Amino acid sequence: TVVGATIAATLIDDRLPPSTRGKVYLAIIVAANLPDLPFPYWGHSRYDISHSVFTGLVVVAIFCLVARRTILRNTFAGRWHFIVAGTLAIYSHYLLDTMYNHGKGIALFWPISEARVALPVPWLSHMEVDPLLSVHNVEVWTIELVVFGTLSTLILLATMFSSRKKQTLRSRRSLR
């Protein structure tokens, strides 16, 4: 969710009206979590169908078509930004799931290959569903907030600095 929000904040077009921009942010955050939604044969129970790059392509295509007919229906501004942000949101989820130490890995190239990719980071752990509110889950959320919150803050600060620098350069050029 933090990573999805960062991707949205970094890539979504500022020309979108504020009401549309809020819906787009929410859609990107949902996209970042799509691979883990609790559907049969989907999500954490398998780590293959829902975490495959090929399934991701189909999900991104459907996601973008639905958004184009709903959220982005009355505007052209930001459509490419939305496609890129939605794609990065879903694929960043795959990358992050390879880092969790559940040991399963993800079948990134399913159905072509059942081989699983695992790049475990010792301090990242997946949360438990039952019970949802437990000491373990609070630890997981705290570590994720510290790690991903810090990275997100740095990315957003760099984006803001870059935007201000570009605006300053444009102002100087217009004064000439």
N, C-alpha and C positions, 0 to 999 in steps of 0.2 A: 504494500500500500504506500509506504514512504517512497519507494523507488518509482512507482507509477505516478505519484504526485510530482516528483522531481522531473520525470520525463515530460509530463504535461506542462509544467511551469516553464521548462526550458524550451520546448519546441512548439507550443501552440501559438498561432498567429495572433498578434496583438490587435489586428484589425477586426477581429470578431467582436460582435456586440457583447457586453458583459453578461447578459442572460445566457447567450449561447456559449460563451467561454466557460461558464460554470458547469453547464451540461457536458461540454467536451472534457473538462478536467475529470468529472465523475466517470465518464465513459472510459477514459484512459486508465483510471484507477481500477475500474472493473476489468478491463482488458488484462491488466497485470495480474489479476487474480483468477482469470478464467480457467487456467489449467488445473486449479485445485477445487473447483466447484463440486459439491457432493452429488454427482450423478452416477448411476450404475456404470461400471466399467470405465470410470473416469477418475481423475484426481489421485489422491494419495494411496488409494487402494491398489493401484497398478503401476503408475509411473511409466506407462508405455504409450497408449493411445493419446492421452491428454498432454503428454510431454514430448511428442514427436515433432520434428521440424516440418514434416509433411502435413500433419494435422494442423500445425500452426499456420501454414499457408492458407488452408481452407478456412480456418477460424478467422484469420485476419481479413480475408476476402468477404466473408459473410458479415463480420463486424463492421467493416467499412461501408458495405452496401446498405446495411440497416441504418448506420449513422447518416449516410448521405440522404436517405429518404426521410429521416426524422430530424435529428439535431441540426445537420448542415443543409437542410432542404432549401432554405431561402438565401443561401450565400455561397459564393464561390471561394471567398477568402478562407484560407486555412485548410483546404481539402488535402493538399499534399502534406502539409504539416501533420494533419490528423492521421494519414496513412502511415507516415514514418513513425509518429509517436505510438500508435497502436501496435505496429510491428515490433518496435523496440520494447514496449511494455510486456508483450507476450514472450518474446525471446529472452528478455532479461530475467524473466521468471525461470526459464529453463536453466540459464546459467547459474542463478542463485540456488536452485534446487540441486544442482550437481555438487554444491559446496556443503550441504547439510550432512551431518554425520550419521544418518540413519543406516548407511551401509548398503542400501539398495541400488543407488545410482539411478539414472533415467535412461530409458531406451530412446535415445535421441533420433535414431534413424529407423524406428519402427515404421512400417512393416517390412522394410528391406532387411533389417538386421535386428536381432534380439539383444545384441551386445549393449551393455549399459555403461554409461559414462559417470564416473564418480570422482570428484575432486574435493574430498572432505577437508573441511576446516574445523579443527578440534573444538573451538568454542561455539560453533553454530550447531544448534540442535533443533529438531522439529518439535512443534507443540503437540500435546496430547489432547484428543477430543473429549475424552471422558476421564476425569472431570475437566471441564474447560477452565474453570478458575482453580488453579492449583499453584503451589509454590514453584514447581517446575515451569509451568507456562509463564508465570510472572518473570522468572529469570530469563526465559527465552525472549519475551517481549522487551525486557530491559536491555539485553545484549543487542537485539536487533535495532532498537531505537538509538542506542549509543553508536553502533557501527554504521548503520545506514543513515541515521539522522545526521551524523557528522559528515559523511560523504555527500549527502544531499545538500547540506548547508554550504559546503565548499563549492559544489557545482553551481548552486544558485548564486552565490557571491561572485564566482568567476563570470557567470552569464551576465549578471547586473553590471559588473565592471566593464566587460566587453561592450555591452550595449551603450553605456555612458561614453566610453571611449569613441565608439562609432558616431554617436550624436555630436560629440565635441569636434571630431574631424569634419563632419558634414557642416556644422556651423561655421567653422573656419573657412571652408571652401566657399560657402555662400557669401561670406563677407568680402571675398576677393573680387 
